Amino acid sequence: MGSYTTIGYLQSKMIRMPLNLNTNWNADINSLSSVQEIINYVDNNGTTNEHWKLLKAIGRMEVLNDTDNLLNE
């Protein structure tokens, strides 16, 4: 049984800094519970840079979890 990277990994990659200036964004990101919800939120509210950062994190998650279907869940 392997170790799997979870949704918390994506949430942590999408946290905006400094924390005290981004409390609403960070609370919203932490409240999401699926890859698709995070994608939708970043598409609707994030920057182009955050969109690419999310896609990179999803790719890394797929490598760590040895899967290629995170976007199909």
mmCIF file of the N, C-alpha and C atoms, coordinates in Angstrom:
data_MODEL
# 
_entry.id   MODEL 
# 
loop_
_atom_site.group_PDB 
_atom_site.id 
_atom_site.type_symbol 
_atom_site.label_atom_id 
_atom_site.label_alt_id 
_atom_site.label_comp_id 
_atom_site.label_asym_id 
_atom_site.label_entity_id 
_atom_site.label_seq_id 
_atom_site.pdbx_PDB_ins_code 
_atom_site.Cartn_x 
_atom_site.Cartn_y 
_atom_site.Cartn_z 
_atom_site.occupancy 
_atom_site.B_iso_or_equiv 
_atom_site.pdbx_formal_charge 
_atom_site.auth_seq_id 
_atom_site.auth_comp_id 
_atom_site.auth_asym_id 
_atom_site.auth_atom_id 
_atom_site.pdbx_PDB_model_num 
ATOM 1   N N  . MET A 1 1  ? 0.848   -1.178 0.000   1.00 0.00 ? 1  MET A N  1 
ATOM 2   C CA . MET A 1 1  ? 0.000   0.000  0.000   1.00 0.00 ? 1  MET A CA 1 
ATOM 3   C C  . MET A 1 1  ? 0.893   1.240  0.000   1.00 0.00 ? 1  MET A C  1 
ATOM 4   N N  . GLY A 1 2  ? 0.669   2.123  -0.963  1.00 0.00 ? 2  GLY A N  1 
ATOM 5   C CA . GLY A 1 2  ? 1.499   3.306  -1.103  1.00 0.00 ? 2  GLY A CA 1 
ATOM 6   C C  . GLY A 1 2  ? 0.961   4.495  -0.342  1.00 0.00 ? 2  GLY A C  1 
ATOM 7   N N  . SER A 1 3  ? 1.753   5.513  -0.311  1.00 0.00 ? 3  SER A N  1 
ATOM 8   C CA . SER A 1 3  ? 1.346   6.774  0.292   1.00 0.00 ? 3  SER A CA 1 
ATOM 9   C C  . SER A 1 3  ? 0.760   7.653  -0.809  1.00 0.00 ? 3  SER A C  1 
ATOM 10  N N  . TYR A 1 4  ? -0.389  8.233  -0.577  1.00 0.00 ? 4  TYR A N  1 
ATOM 11  C CA . TYR A 1 4  ? -1.055  9.032  -1.593  1.00 0.00 ? 4  TYR A CA 1 
ATOM 12  C C  . TYR A 1 4  ? -1.110  10.495 -1.190  1.00 0.00 ? 4  TYR A C  1 
ATOM 13  N N  . THR A 1 5  ? -0.833  11.349 -2.149  1.00 0.00 ? 5  THR A N  1 
ATOM 14  C CA . THR A 1 5  ? -0.944  12.779 -1.949  1.00 0.00 ? 5  THR A CA 1 
ATOM 15  C C  . THR A 1 5  ? -2.410  13.145 -2.081  1.00 0.00 ? 5  THR A C  1 
ATOM 16  N N  . THR A 1 6  ? -2.904  13.940 -1.173  1.00 0.00 ? 6  THR A N  1 
ATOM 17  C CA . THR A 1 6  ? -4.332  14.209 -1.095  1.00 0.00 ? 6  THR A CA 1 
ATOM 18  C C  . THR A 1 6  ? -4.682  15.611 -1.565  1.00 0.00 ? 6  THR A C  1 
ATOM 19  N N  . ILE A 1 7  ? -5.957  15.921 -1.471  1.00 0.00 ? 7  ILE A N  1 
ATOM 20  C CA . ILE A 1 7  ? -6.481  17.228 -1.845  1.00 0.00 ? 7  ILE A CA 1 
ATOM 21  C C  . ILE A 1 7  ? -5.793  18.346 -1.056  1.00 0.00 ? 7  ILE A C  1 
ATOM 22  N N  . GLY A 1 8  ? -5.349  18.043 0.149   1.00 0.00 ? 8  GLY A N  1 
ATOM 23  C CA . GLY A 1 8  ? -4.636  19.024 0.968   1.00 0.00 ? 8  GLY A CA 1 
ATOM 24  C C  . GLY A 1 8  ? -3.367  19.527 0.300   1.00 0.00 ? 8  GLY A C  1 
ATOM 25  N N  . TYR A 1 9  ? -2.757  18.685 -0.512  1.00 0.00 ? 9  TYR A N  1 
ATOM 26  C CA . TYR A 1 9  ? -1.565  19.096 -1.260  1.00 0.00 ? 9  TYR A CA 1 
ATOM 27  C C  . TYR A 1 9  ? -1.914  20.239 -2.211  1.00 0.00 ? 9  TYR A C  1 
ATOM 28  N N  . LEU A 1 10 ? -3.016  20.079 -2.950  1.00 0.00 ? 10 LEU A N  1 
ATOM 29  C CA . LEU A 1 10 ? -3.430  21.144 -3.881  1.00 0.00 ? 10 LEU A CA 1 
ATOM 30  C C  . LEU A 1 10 ? -3.835  22.400 -3.133  1.00 0.00 ? 10 LEU A C  1 
ATOM 31  N N  . GLN A 1 11 ? -4.550  22.214 -2.035  1.00 0.00 ? 11 GLN A N  1 
ATOM 32  C CA . GLN A 1 11 ? -4.953  23.372 -1.249  1.00 0.00 ? 11 GLN A CA 1 
ATOM 33  C C  . GLN A 1 11 ? -3.723  24.149 -0.777  1.00 0.00 ? 11 GLN A C  1 
ATOM 34  N N  . SER A 1 12 ? -2.718  23.435 -0.301  1.00 0.00 ? 12 SER A N  1 
ATOM 35  C CA . SER A 1 12 ? -1.520  24.120 0.204   1.00 0.00 ? 12 SER A CA 1 
ATOM 36  C C  . SER A 1 12 ? -0.782  24.854 -0.902  1.00 0.00 ? 12 SER A C  1 
ATOM 37  N N  . LYS A 1 13 ? -0.820  24.340 -2.121  1.00 0.00 ? 13 LYS A N  1 
ATOM 38  C CA . LYS A 1 13 ? -0.153  24.989 -3.244  1.00 0.00 ? 13 LYS A CA 1 
ATOM 39  C C  . LYS A 1 13 ? -0.878  26.256 -3.694  1.00 0.00 ? 13 LYS A C  1 
ATOM 40  N N  . MET A 1 14 ? -2.158  26.387 -3.356  1.00 0.00 ? 14 MET A N  1 
ATOM 41  C CA . MET A 1 14 ? -2.944  27.522 -3.824  1.00 0.00 ? 14 MET A CA 1 
ATOM 42  C C  . MET A 1 14 ? -3.119  28.621 -2.770  1.00 0.00 ? 14 MET A C  1 
ATOM 43  N N  . ILE A 1 15 ? -2.523  28.442 -1.592  1.00 0.00 ? 15 ILE A N  1 
ATOM 44  C CA . ILE A 1 15 ? -2.620  29.460 -0.538  1.00 0.00 ? 15 ILE A CA 1 
ATOM 45  C C  . ILE A 1 15 ? -1.878  30.718 -0.990  1.00 0.00 ? 15 ILE A C  1 
ATOM 46  N N  . ARG A 1 16 ? -2.538  31.855 -0.821  1.00 0.00 ? 16 ARG A N  1 
ATOM 47  C CA . ARG A 1 16 ? -1.923  33.141 -1.166  1.00 0.00 ? 16 ARG A CA 1 
ATOM 48  C C  . ARG A 1 16 ? -1.217  33.721 0.050   1.00 0.00 ? 16 ARG A C  1 
ATOM 49  N N  . MET A 1 17 ? -0.094  34.351 -0.208  1.00 0.00 ? 17 MET A N  1 
ATOM 50  C CA . MET A 1 17 ? 0.672   35.020 0.832   1.00 0.00 ? 17 MET A CA 1 
ATOM 51  C C  . MET A 1 17 ? 0.639   36.515 0.586   1.00 0.00 ? 17 MET A C  1 
ATOM 52  N N  . PRO A 1 18 ? 0.782   37.379 1.541   1.00 0.00 ? 18 PRO A N  1 
ATOM 53  C CA . PRO A 1 18 ? 0.799   37.092 2.975   1.00 0.00 ? 18 PRO A CA 1 
ATOM 54  C C  . PRO A 1 18 ? -0.582  36.671 3.456   1.00 0.00 ? 18 PRO A C  1 
ATOM 55  N N  . LEU A 1 19 ? -0.577  35.810 4.434   1.00 0.00 ? 19 LEU A N  1 
ATOM 56  C CA . LEU A 1 19 ? -1.817  35.216 4.935   1.00 0.00 ? 19 LEU A CA 1 
ATOM 57  C C  . LEU A 1 19 ? -2.832  36.253 5.389   1.00 0.00 ? 19 LEU A C  1 
ATOM 58  N N  . ASN A 1 20 ? -2.375  37.284 6.093   1.00 0.00 ? 20 ASN A N  1 
ATOM 59  C CA . ASN A 1 20 ? -3.315  38.251 6.663   1.00 0.00 ? 20 ASN A CA 1 
ATOM 60  C C  . ASN A 1 20 ? -4.005  39.106 5.603   1.00 0.00 ? 20 ASN A C  1 
ATOM 61  N N  . LEU A 1 21 ? -3.485  39.170 4.395   1.00 0.00 ? 21 LEU A N  1 
ATOM 62  C CA . LEU A 1 21 ? -4.113  39.955 3.336   1.00 0.00 ? 21 LEU A CA 1 
ATOM 63  C C  . LEU A 1 21 ? -4.985  39.106 2.407   1.00 0.00 ? 21 LEU A C  1 
ATOM 64  N N  . ASN A 1 22 ? -4.997  37.817 2.618   1.00 0.00 ? 22 ASN A N  1 
ATOM 65  C CA . ASN A 1 22 ? -5.709  36.904 1.718   1.00 0.00 ? 22 ASN A CA 1 
ATOM 66  C C  . ASN A 1 22 ? -6.589  35.915 2.467   1.00 0.00 ? 22 ASN A C  1 
ATOM 67  N N  . THR A 1 23 ? -7.193  36.345 3.555   1.00 0.00 ? 23 THR A N  1 
ATOM 68  C CA . THR A 1 23 ? -7.957  35.435 4.401   1.00 0.00 ? 23 THR A CA 1 
ATOM 69  C C  . THR A 1 23 ? -9.171  34.847 3.677   1.00 0.00 ? 23 THR A C  1 
ATOM 70  N N  . ASN A 1 24 ? -9.870  35.632 2.877   1.00 0.00 ? 24 ASN A N  1 
ATOM 71  C CA . ASN A 1 24 ? -11.052 35.103 2.184   1.00 0.00 ? 24 ASN A CA 1 
ATOM 72  C C  . ASN A 1 24 ? -10.674 34.052 1.150   1.00 0.00 ? 24 ASN A C  1 
ATOM 73  N N  . TRP A 1 25 ? -9.693  34.370 0.310   1.00 0.00 ? 25 TRP A N  1 
ATOM 74  C CA . TRP A 1 25 ? -9.227  33.406 -0.698  1.00 0.00 ? 25 TRP A CA 1 
ATOM 75  C C  . TRP A 1 25 ? -8.776  32.111 -0.018  1.00 0.00 ? 25 TRP A C  1 
ATOM 76  N N  . ASN A 1 26 ? -7.932  32.218 0.996   1.00 0.00 ? 26 ASN A N  1 
ATOM 77  C CA . ASN A 1 26 ? -7.385  31.034 1.654   1.00 0.00 ? 26 ASN A CA 1 
ATOM 78  C C  . ASN A 1 26 ? -8.476  30.208 2.336   1.00 0.00 ? 26 ASN A C  1 
ATOM 79  N N  . ALA A 1 27 ? -9.438  30.863 2.962   1.00 0.00 ? 27 ALA A N  1 
ATOM 80  C CA . ALA A 1 27 ? -10.550 30.137 3.589   1.00 0.00 ? 27 ALA A CA 1 
ATOM 81  C C  . ALA A 1 27 ? -11.372 29.416 2.529   1.00 0.00 ? 27 ALA A C  1 
ATOM 82  N N  . ASP A 1 28 ? -11.608 30.086 1.410   1.00 0.00 ? 28 ASP A N  1 
ATOM 83  C CA . ASP A 1 28 ? -12.365 29.452 0.326   1.00 0.00 ? 28 ASP A CA 1 
ATOM 84  C C  . ASP A 1 28 ? -11.630 28.227 -0.217  1.00 0.00 ? 28 ASP A C  1 
ATOM 85  N N  . ILE A 1 29 ? -10.344 28.371 -0.489  1.00 0.00 ? 29 ILE A N  1 
ATOM 86  C CA . ILE A 1 29 ? -9.541  27.244 -1.000  1.00 0.00 ? 29 ILE A CA 1 
ATOM 87  C C  . ILE A 1 29 ? -9.581  26.079 -0.021  1.00 0.00 ? 29 ILE A C  1 
ATOM 88  N N  . ASN A 1 30 ? -9.432  26.359 1.263   1.00 0.00 ? 30 ASN A N  1 
ATOM 89  C CA . ASN A 1 30 ? -9.416  25.292 2.266   1.00 0.00 ? 30 ASN A CA 1 
ATOM 90  C C  . ASN A 1 30 ? -10.774 24.636 2.457   1.00 0.00 ? 30 ASN A C  1 
ATOM 91  N N  . SER A 1 31 ? -11.850 25.289 2.025   1.00 0.00 ? 31 SER A N  1 
ATOM 92  C CA . SER A 1 31 ? -13.180 24.708 2.174   1.00 0.00 ? 31 SER A CA 1 
ATOM 93  C C  . SER A 1 31 ? -13.549 23.774 1.022   1.00 0.00 ? 31 SER A C  1 
ATOM 94  N N  . LEU A 1 32 ? -12.784 23.784 -0.049  1.00 0.00 ? 32 LEU A N  1 
ATOM 95  C CA . LEU A 1 32 ? -13.094 22.967 -1.223  1.00 0.00 ? 32 LEU A CA 1 
ATOM 96  C C  . LEU A 1 32 ? -12.638 21.528 -0.996  1.00 0.00 ? 32 LEU A C  1 
ATOM 97  N N  . SER A 1 33 ? -13.406 20.576 -1.548  1.00 0.00 ? 33 SER A N  1 
ATOM 98  C CA . SER A 1 33 ? -13.127 19.180 -1.207  1.00 0.00 ? 33 SER A CA 1 
ATOM 99  C C  . SER A 1 33 ? -12.851 18.273 -2.411  1.00 0.00 ? 33 SER A C  1 
ATOM 100 N N  . SER A 1 34 ? -12.675 18.840 -3.588  1.00 0.00 ? 34 SER A N  1 
ATOM 101 C CA . SER A 1 34 ? -12.324 17.998 -4.731  1.00 0.00 ? 34 SER A CA 1 
ATOM 102 C C  . SER A 1 34 ? -11.432 18.778 -5.688  1.00 0.00 ? 34 SER A C  1 
ATOM 103 N N  . VAL A 1 35 ? -10.739 18.041 -6.522  1.00 0.00 ? 35 VAL A N  1 
ATOM 104 C CA . VAL A 1 35 ? -9.874  18.660 -7.517  1.00 0.00 ? 35 VAL A CA 1 
ATOM 105 C C  . VAL A 1 35 ? -10.710 19.559 -8.424  1.00 0.00 ? 35 VAL A C  1 
ATOM 106 N N  . GLN A 1 36 ? -11.872 19.078 -8.840  1.00 0.00 ? 36 GLN A N  1 
ATOM 107 C CA . GLN A 1 36 ? -12.712 19.861 -9.745  1.00 0.00 ? 36 GLN A CA 1 
ATOM 108 C C  . GLN A 1 36 ? -13.194 21.158 -9.099  1.00 0.00 ? 36 GLN A C  1 
ATOM 109 N N  . GLU A 1 37 ? -13.535 21.118 -7.819  1.00 0.00 ? 37 GLU A N  1 
ATOM 110 C CA . GLU A 1 37 ? -13.949 22.341 -7.121  1.00 0.00 ? 37 GLU A CA 1 
ATOM 111 C C  . GLU A 1 37 ? -12.811 23.366 -7.090  1.00 0.00 ? 37 GLU A C  1 
ATOM 112 N N  . ILE A 1 38 ? -11.595 22.900 -6.849  1.00 0.00 ? 38 ILE A N  1 
ATOM 113 C CA . ILE A 1 38 ? -10.447 23.802 -6.822  1.00 0.00 ? 38 ILE A CA 1 
ATOM 114 C C  . ILE A 1 38 ? -10.199 24.376 -8.218  1.00 0.00 ? 38 ILE A C  1 
ATOM 115 N N  . ILE A 1 39 ? -10.274 23.539 -9.241  1.00 0.00 ? 39 ILE A N  1 
ATOM 116 C CA . ILE A 1 39 ? -10.102 24.018 -10.615 1.00 0.00 ? 39 ILE A CA 1 
ATOM 117 C C  . ILE A 1 39 ? -11.137 25.090 -10.932 1.00 0.00 ? 39 ILE A C  1 
ATOM 118 N N  . ASN A 1 40 ? -12.389 24.834 -10.616 1.00 0.00 ? 40 ASN A N  1 
ATOM 119 C CA . ASN A 1 40 ? -13.453 25.798 -10.895 1.00 0.00 ? 40 ASN A CA 1 
ATOM 120 C C  . ASN A 1 40 ? -13.219 27.109 -10.160 1.00 0.00 ? 40 ASN A C  1 
ATOM 121 N N  . TYR A 1 41 ? -12.830 27.018 -8.897  1.00 0.00 ? 41 TYR A N  1 
ATOM 122 C CA . TYR A 1 41 ? -12.603 28.230 -8.100  1.00 0.00 ? 41 TYR A CA 1 
ATOM 123 C C  . TYR A 1 41 ? -11.460 29.060 -8.679  1.00 0.00 ? 41 TYR A C  1 
ATOM 124 N N  . VAL A 1 42 ? -10.354 28.400 -9.003  1.00 0.00 ? 42 VAL A N  1 
ATOM 125 C CA . VAL A 1 42 ? -9.201  29.119 -9.550  1.00 0.00 ? 42 VAL A CA 1 
ATOM 126 C C  . VAL A 1 42 ? -9.542  29.684 -10.926 1.00 0.00 ? 42 VAL A C  1 
ATOM 127 N N  . ASP A 1 43 ? -10.284 28.946 -11.744 1.00 0.00 ? 43 ASP A N  1 
ATOM 128 C CA . ASP A 1 43 ? -10.693 29.463 -13.048 1.00 0.00 ? 43 ASP A CA 1 
ATOM 129 C C  . ASP A 1 43 ? -11.544 30.719 -12.909 1.00 0.00 ? 43 ASP A C  1 
ATOM 130 N N  . ASN A 1 44 ? -12.423 30.734 -11.931 1.00 0.00 ? 44 ASN A N  1 
ATOM 131 C CA . ASN A 1 44 ? -13.343 31.860 -11.752 1.00 0.00 ? 44 ASN A CA 1 
ATOM 132 C C  . ASN A 1 44 ? -12.735 33.034 -10.991 1.00 0.00 ? 44 ASN A C  1 
ATOM 133 N N  . ASN A 1 45 ? -11.791 32.772 -10.093 1.00 0.00 ? 45 ASN A N  1 
ATOM 134 C CA . ASN A 1 45 ? -11.308 33.818 -9.189  1.00 0.00 ? 45 ASN A CA 1 
ATOM 135 C C  . ASN A 1 45 ? -9.800  34.041 -9.197  1.00 0.00 ? 45 ASN A C  1 
ATOM 136 N N  . GLY A 1 46 ? -9.063  33.147 -9.790  1.00 0.00 ? 46 GLY A N  1 
ATOM 137 C CA . GLY A 1 46 ? -7.611  33.235 -9.725  1.00 0.00 ? 46 GLY A CA 1 
ATOM 138 C C  . GLY A 1 46 ? -6.993  33.974 -10.894 1.00 0.00 ? 46 GLY A C  1 
ATOM 139 N N  . THR A 1 47 ? -5.704  34.140 -10.795 1.00 0.00 ? 47 THR A N  1 
ATOM 140 C CA . THR A 1 47 ? -4.929  34.771 -11.851 1.00 0.00 ? 47 THR A CA 1 
ATOM 141 C C  . THR A 1 47 ? -4.459  33.705 -12.844 1.00 0.00 ? 47 THR A C  1 
ATOM 142 N N  . THR A 1 48 ? -3.944  34.151 -13.973 1.00 0.00 ? 48 THR A N  1 
ATOM 143 C CA . THR A 1 48 ? -3.380  33.216 -14.950 1.00 0.00 ? 48 THR A CA 1 
ATOM 144 C C  . THR A 1 48 ? -2.232  32.424 -14.324 1.00 0.00 ? 48 THR A C  1 
ATOM 145 N N  . ASN A 1 49 ? -1.406  33.093 -13.543 1.00 0.00 ? 49 ASN A N  1 
ATOM 146 C CA . ASN A 1 49 ? -0.298  32.428 -12.872 1.00 0.00 ? 49 ASN A CA 1 
ATOM 147 C C  . ASN A 1 49 ? -0.803  31.341 -11.923 1.00 0.00 ? 49 ASN A C  1 
ATOM 148 N N  . GLU A 1 50 ? -1.870  31.623 -11.186 1.00 0.00 ? 50 GLU A N  1 
ATOM 149 C CA . GLU A 1 50 ? -2.426  30.623 -10.255 1.00 0.00 ? 50 GLU A CA 1 
ATOM 150 C C  . GLU A 1 50 ? -3.023  29.440 -11.013 1.00 0.00 ? 50 GLU A C  1 
ATOM 151 N N  . HIS A 1 51 ? -3.600  29.705 -12.171 1.00 0.00 ? 51 HIS A N  1 
ATOM 152 C CA . HIS A 1 51 ? -4.134  28.623 -12.995 1.00 0.00 ? 51 HIS A CA 1 
ATOM 153 C C  . HIS A 1 51 ? -3.018  27.663 -13.402 1.00 0.00 ? 51 HIS A C  1 
ATOM 154 N N  . TRP A 1 52 ? -1.903  28.205 -13.900 1.00 0.00 ? 52 TRP A N  1 
ATOM 155 C CA . TRP A 1 52 ? -0.777  27.367 -14.304 1.00 0.00 ? 52 TRP A CA 1 
ATOM 156 C C  . TRP A 1 52 ? -0.135  26.671 -13.111 1.00 0.00 ? 52 TRP A C  1 
ATOM 157 N N  . LYS A 1 53 ? -0.080  27.364 -11.991 1.00 0.00 ? 53 LYS A N  1 
ATOM 158 C CA . LYS A 1 53 ? 0.464   26.775 -10.756 1.00 0.00 ? 53 LYS A CA 1 
ATOM 159 C C  . LYS A 1 53 ? -0.382  25.568 -10.337 1.00 0.00 ? 53 LYS A C  1 
ATOM 160 N N  . LEU A 1 54 ? -1.695  25.683 -10.472 1.00 0.00 ? 54 LEU A N  1 
ATOM 161 C CA . LEU A 1 54 ? -2.591  24.573 -10.127 1.00 0.00 ? 54 LEU A CA 1 
ATOM 162 C C  . LEU A 1 54 ? -2.387  23.395 -11.071 1.00 0.00 ? 54 LEU A C  1 
ATOM 163 N N  . LEU A 1 55 ? -2.296  23.662 -12.373 1.00 0.00 ? 55 LEU A N  1 
ATOM 164 C CA . LEU A 1 55 ? -2.076  22.570 -13.325 1.00 0.00 ? 55 LEU A CA 1 
ATOM 165 C C  . LEU A 1 55 ? -0.759  21.855 -13.057 1.00 0.00 ? 55 LEU A C  1 
ATOM 166 N N  . LYS A 1 56 ? 0.275   22.612 -12.712 1.00 0.00 ? 56 LYS A N  1 
ATOM 167 C CA . LYS A 1 56 ? 1.569   22.008 -12.372 1.00 0.00 ? 56 LYS A CA 1 
ATOM 168 C C  . LYS A 1 56 ? 1.435   21.136 -11.119 1.00 0.00 ? 56 LYS A C  1 
ATOM 169 N N  . ALA A 1 57 ? 0.719   21.622 -10.110 1.00 0.00 ? 57 ALA A N  1 
ATOM 170 C CA . ALA A 1 57 ? 0.528   20.850 -8.871  1.00 0.00 ? 57 ALA A CA 1 
ATOM 171 C C  . ALA A 1 57 ? -0.279  19.578 -9.134  1.00 0.00 ? 57 ALA A C  1 
ATOM 172 N N  . ILE A 1 58 ? -1.284  19.668 -10.006 1.00 0.00 ? 58 ILE A N  1 
ATOM 173 C CA . ILE A 1 58 ? -2.064  18.473 -10.359 1.00 0.00 ? 58 ILE A CA 1 
ATOM 174 C C  . ILE A 1 58 ? -1.170  17.455 -11.055 1.00 0.00 ? 58 ILE A C  1 
ATOM 175 N N  . GLY A 1 59 ? -0.329  17.926 -11.960 1.00 0.00 ? 59 GLY A N  1 
ATOM 176 C CA . GLY A 1 59 ? 0.612   17.024 -12.632 1.00 0.00 ? 59 GLY A CA 1 
ATOM 177 C C  . GLY A 1 59 ? 1.541   16.355 -11.644 1.00 0.00 ? 59 GLY A C  1 
ATOM 178 N N  . ARG A 1 60 ? 2.027   17.114 -10.680 1.00 0.00 ? 60 ARG A N  1 
ATOM 179 C CA . ARG A 1 60 ? 2.925   16.549 -9.656  1.00 0.00 ? 60 ARG A CA 1 
ATOM 180 C C  . ARG A 1 60 ? 2.173   15.532 -8.801  1.00 0.00 ? 60 ARG A C  1 
ATOM 181 N N  . MET A 1 61 ? 0.928   15.847 -8.468  1.00 0.00 ? 61 MET A N  1 
ATOM 182 C CA . MET A 1 61 ? 0.114   14.923 -7.689  1.00 0.00 ? 61 MET A CA 1 
ATOM 183 C C  . MET A 1 61 ? -0.084  13.603 -8.431  1.00 0.00 ? 61 MET A C  1 
ATOM 184 N N  . GLU A 1 62 ? -0.317  13.693 -9.743  1.00 0.00 ? 62 GLU A N  1 
ATOM 185 C CA . GLU A 1 62 ? -0.499  12.485 -10.545 1.00 0.00 ? 62 GLU A CA 1 
ATOM 186 C C  . GLU A 1 62 ? 0.763   11.632 -10.539 1.00 0.00 ? 62 GLU A C  1 
ATOM 187 N N  . VAL A 1 63 ? 1.926   12.267 -10.623 1.00 0.00 ? 63 VAL A N  1 
ATOM 188 C CA . VAL A 1 63 ? 3.190   11.528 -10.581 1.00 0.00 ? 63 VAL A CA 1 
ATOM 189 C C  . VAL A 1 63 ? 3.344   10.851 -9.223  1.00 0.00 ? 63 VAL A C  1 
ATOM 190 N N  . LEU A 1 64 ? 3.120   11.603 -8.153  1.00 0.00 ? 64 LEU A N  1 
ATOM 191 C CA . LEU A 1 64 ? 3.284   11.043 -6.810  1.00 0.00 ? 64 LEU A CA 1 
ATOM 192 C C  . LEU A 1 64 ? 2.301   9.916  -6.534  1.00 0.00 ? 64 LEU A C  1 
ATOM 193 N N  . ASN A 1 65 ? 1.099   10.017 -7.085  1.00 0.00 ? 65 ASN A N  1 
ATOM 194 C CA . ASN A 1 65 ? 0.079   8.993  -6.850  1.00 0.00 ? 65 ASN A CA 1 
ATOM 195 C C  . ASN A 1 65 ? 0.077   7.921  -7.924  1.00 0.00 ? 65 ASN A C  1 
ATOM 196 N N  . ASP A 1 66 ? 0.984   8.029  -8.906  1.00 0.00 ? 66 ASP A N  1 
ATOM 197 C CA . ASP A 1 66 ? 1.075   7.072  -10.001 1.00 0.00 ? 66 ASP A CA 1 
ATOM 198 C C  . ASP A 1 66 ? -0.270  6.879  -10.686 1.00 0.00 ? 66 ASP A C  1 
ATOM 199 N N  . THR A 1 67 ? -0.888  7.994  -11.057 1.00 0.00 ? 67 THR A N  1 
ATOM 200 C CA . THR A 1 67 ? -2.164  7.963  -11.761 1.00 0.00 ? 67 THR A CA 1 
ATOM 201 C C  . THR A 1 67 ? -2.172  9.050  -12.823 1.00 0.00 ? 67 THR A C  1 
ATOM 202 N N  . ASP A 1 68 ? -3.126  8.980  -13.717 1.00 0.00 ? 68 ASP A N  1 
ATOM 203 C CA . ASP A 1 68 ? -3.242  10.038 -14.726 1.00 0.00 ? 68 ASP A CA 1 
ATOM 204 C C  . ASP A 1 68 ? -4.698  10.470 -14.888 1.00 0.00 ? 68 ASP A C  1 
ATOM 205 N N  . ASN A 1 69 ? -5.484  10.286 -13.859 1.00 0.00 ? 69 ASN A N  1 
ATOM 206 C CA . ASN A 1 69 ? -6.908  10.562 -14.007 1.00 0.00 ? 69 ASN A CA 1 
ATOM 207 C C  . ASN A 1 69 ? -7.467  11.543 -12.977 1.00 0.00 ? 69 ASN A C  1 
ATOM 208 N N  . LEU A 1 70 ? -6.644  12.370 -12.358 1.00 0.00 ? 70 LEU A N  1 
ATOM 209 C CA . LEU A 1 70 ? -7.157  13.310 -11.350 1.00 0.00 ? 70 LEU A CA 1 
ATOM 210 C C  . LEU A 1 70 ? -8.158  14.293 -11.948 1.00 0.00 ? 70 LEU A C  1 
ATOM 211 N N  . LEU A 1 71 ? -7.975  14.638 -13.214 1.00 0.00 ? 71 LEU A N  1 
ATOM 212 C CA . LEU A 1 71 ? -8.897  15.575 -13.841 1.00 0.00 ? 71 LEU A CA 1 
ATOM 213 C C  . LEU A 1 71 ? -10.197 14.904 -14.270 1.00 0.00 ? 71 LEU A C  1 
ATOM 214 N N  . ASN A 1 72 ? -10.259 13.595 -14.149 1.00 0.00 ? 72 ASN A N  1 
ATOM 215 C CA . ASN A 1 72 ? -11.457 12.852 -14.556 1.00 0.00 ? 72 ASN A CA 1 
ATOM 216 C C  . ASN A 1 72 ? -12.269 12.342 -13.379 1.00 0.00 ? 72 ASN A C  1 
ATOM 217 N N  . GLU A 1 73 ? -11.949 12.784 -12.173 1.00 0.00 ? 73 GLU A N  1 
ATOM 218 C CA . GLU A 1 73 ? -12.671 12.261 -11.009 1.00 0.00 ? 73 GLU A CA 1 
ATOM 219 C C  . GLU A 1 73 ? -14.050 12.841 -10.892 1.00 0.00 ? 73 GLU A C  1 
# 
